């Protein structure tokens, strides 16, 4: 219950930040070094180059910023994550994601994410991603993960039919190193092939992230 209240708080904070233009999103997969045990959680903070939704109208394809997330495992078969990101300007967003293991070893997983993006004081966009992924243990302290899937989004929250929309493919390569029993350092590299229907622009973006996680 406390985790659900925290999740609602994160989304409420994002919605309270009430302009279209390019928005930013965080395509990173900040997973724990091993599958979380039931009723355990992982909090993480990260530095990232956040991806632009309309690169052709932005100065750069990516923009520096920070990311914070919290994951909680309700059972062996289901975990929930809240994530908040903010660029070094007035843009940012928040998302909620569910992860479902697809094997008894929990190395294969399905990941579904939905989020909102703001520009200044206005919630201007929404979108999500569906991914399939697999993790592999290289050593007791080092894990590598690879995931990929489809992403979609609208740049006008209030006018879906005529608003600018886009879609794409995202691939994530993630590596985590266990510093000690509860602390993990990780790196994620997201490569995105993005199509924007509004202007016909096709872009390739690379979004790296470095994070520090605490499992409790």
C-alpha positions in Angstrom: 0.0 0.0 0.0 2.8 2.4 0.8 4.4 1.8 -2.6 1.1 2.4 -4.4 0.7 5.7 -2.5 4.2 6.7 -3.5 3.4 5.9 -7.1 0.4 8.1 -7.0 2.4 10.8 -5.4 5.0 10.7 -8.2 2.2 10.9 -10.9 0.5 13.7 -9.0 3.7 15.8 -8.9 4.1 15.3 -12.6 0.4 16.3 -13.3 0.8 19.4 -11.1 3.4 20.8 -13.5 0.8 22.2 -15.7 3.3 24.8 -25.6 3.8 22.1 -27.6 7.3 21.6 -29.0 9.8 18.8 -28.5 9.3 16.9 -25.2 11.9 14.6 -23.6 11.5 11.0 -22.4 13.7 8.5 -20.6 14.1 5.3 -22.6 16.4 3.7 -20.1 15.9 0.3 -18.5 17.2 0.7 -15.0 16.9 -2.9 -13.8 18.3 -4.5 -10.7 21.4 -6.7 -10.9 19.3 -9.8 -10.2 15.5 -10.3 -10.2 14.0 -8.7 -7.1 12.8 -11.0 -4.4 9.1 -10.8 -3.4 8.3 -7.7 -1.3 11.7 -6.1 -1.9 12.4 -2.8 -3.7 15.1 -1.0 -5.5 15.5 2.8 -5.6 17.9 4.4 -8.2 19.1 7.7 -9.3 20.8 8.4 -12.7 22.3 10.8 -15.0 21.1 10.5 -18.6 20.9 12.0 -22.1 17.1 12.2 -22.5 15.6 11.6 -25.9 13.7 14.3 -27.8 10.3 13.5 -29.2 10.7 16.0 -32.1 14.5 16.1 -32.8 14.1 18.1 -36.0 12.7 21.0 -34.0 15.1 20.7 -31.1 18.7 22.0 -30.9 20.0 18.4 -30.1 18.6 14.9 -30.5 19.2 14.3 -26.8 19.3 16.6 -23.7 21.1 16.2 -20.4 19.0 15.4 -17.3 18.4 13.2 -14.3 16.2 10.2 -13.7 14.9 8.7 -10.4 13.0 5.4 -10.1 11.5 3.0 -7.6 10.7 -0.7 -8.3 8.8 -3.0 -6.0 8.3 -6.8 -6.5 4.8 -7.8 -5.4 5.7 -11.5 -6.1 8.0 -13.7 -8.2 5.8 -13.0 -11.2 5.1 -9.2 -11.0 6.9 -6.0 -10.2 5.9 -2.4 -10.6 8.2 0.6 -11.3 7.6 4.4 -11.1 10.1 6.7 -12.9 10.5 10.4 -13.0 12.9 12.4 -15.2 13.8 16.0 -15.7 16.0 17.7 -18.3 18.3 20.6 -17.4 15.5 23.0 -18.6 11.7 23.1 -17.9 10.9 19.7 -19.5 10.4 16.3 -17.9 7.9 13.5 -17.2 6.8 10.5 -15.2 5.9 6.9 -16.0 4.6 3.7 -14.5 5.8 0.3 -15.8 5.1 -3.4 -15.1 7.5 -6.2 -15.5 6.4 -9.8 -15.8 8.9 -12.7 -15.9 8.3 -15.2 -18.7 10.3 -18.2 -17.3 10.9 -19.9 -14.0 14.5 -18.6 -13.9 13.1 -15.0 -14.5 15.8 -14.2 -17.0 13.2 -13.5 -19.8 10.7 -10.8 -19.1 7.9 -8.6 -20.6 8.0 -4.9 -19.8 5.1 -2.5 -20.4 5.5 1.3 -19.6 3.1 4.2 -19.8 4.1 7.9 -19.2 3.3 11.5 -19.4 5.6 14.4 -20.4 5.5 18.0 -19.4 6.9 21.2 -20.9 7.1 23.9 -18.3 3.8 24.0 -16.5 1.9 22.1 -19.2 1.3 18.3 -19.6 1.7 18.1 -23.4 2.3 14.5 -24.3 1.9 10.9 -23.4 3.2 7.6 -24.7 4.5 4.2 -23.8 6.6 1.2 -24.8 6.3 -2.6 -24.9 9.5 -4.6 -24.6 10.7 -8.1 -24.4 14.0 -8.6 -22.7 16.5 -11.2 -21.4 19.2 -11.0 -18.7 22.3 -13.1 -18.3 24.7 -13.5 -15.4 28.3 -13.0 -16.5 29.7 -13.5 -13.0 28.1 -13.4 -9.5 28.6 -9.6 -9.5 28.0 -8.7 -13.1 24.9 -9.0 -15.2 24.1 -8.1 -18.8 20.7 -7.5 -20.2 19.3 -6.9 -23.7 15.7 -5.8 -24.5 13.8 -4.3 -27.4 10.3 -3.4 -28.5 7.9 -0.9 -29.9 7.2 2.7 -28.6 4.5 5.2 -29.4 3.4 8.7 -28.3 1.3 11.7 -28.8 2.6 15.3 -28.5 -0.8 16.8 -27.7 -2.4 15.2 -24.7 -5.7 17.0 -25.3 -6.2 16.3 -29.0 -5.2 12.8 -29.8 -7.0 12.7 -33.2 -5.2 15.7 -34.7 -2.2 16.0 -32.4 1.3 15.1 -33.6 2.0 11.4 -33.0 5.1 9.2 -33.4 6.2 5.6 -33.1 9.5 3.8 -33.2 11.6 0.9 -32.1 13.9 0.9 -29.1 16.7 -1.4 -28.1 18.4 -1.4 -24.7 21.7 -2.9 -23.6 22.1 -2.8 -19.8 24.9 -3.8 -17.6 24.8 -3.9 -13.7 27.7 -4.4 -11.3 27.0 -5.4 -7.6 29.2 -3.2 -5.5 28.0 -4.8 -2.2 24.9 -6.8 -1.1 22.6 -3.8 -1.4 24.2 -1.3 -3.8 24.5 -1.6 -7.6 26.0 0.6 -10.3 24.6 0.3 -13.8 24.8 1.6 -17.3 22.2 1.5 -20.0 22.5 2.4 -23.7 19.2 2.9 -25.6 19.2 3.2 -29.4 15.9 4.5 -30.8 14.6 4.6 -34.4 11.9 7.3 -34.2 9.3 8.3 -36.8 7.2 11.5 -36.4 3.9 11.5 -38.4 3.4 15.3 -38.0 6.5 16.3 -40.1 7.6 13.0 -41.6 10.9 13.1 -39.8 12.8 9.9 -39.2 15.6 10.0 -36.6 18.1 7.7 -34.9 18.8 8.7 -31.3 21.3 7.3 -28.8 20.5 7.8 -25.1 23.1 6.6 -22.5 22.3 6.4 -18.8 24.5 5.7 -15.7 22.7 4.9 -12.5 23.2 4.0 -8.8 20.7 1.6 -7.2 19.9 0.6 -3.6 18.0 -2.6 -3.0 16.0 -2.9 0.3 
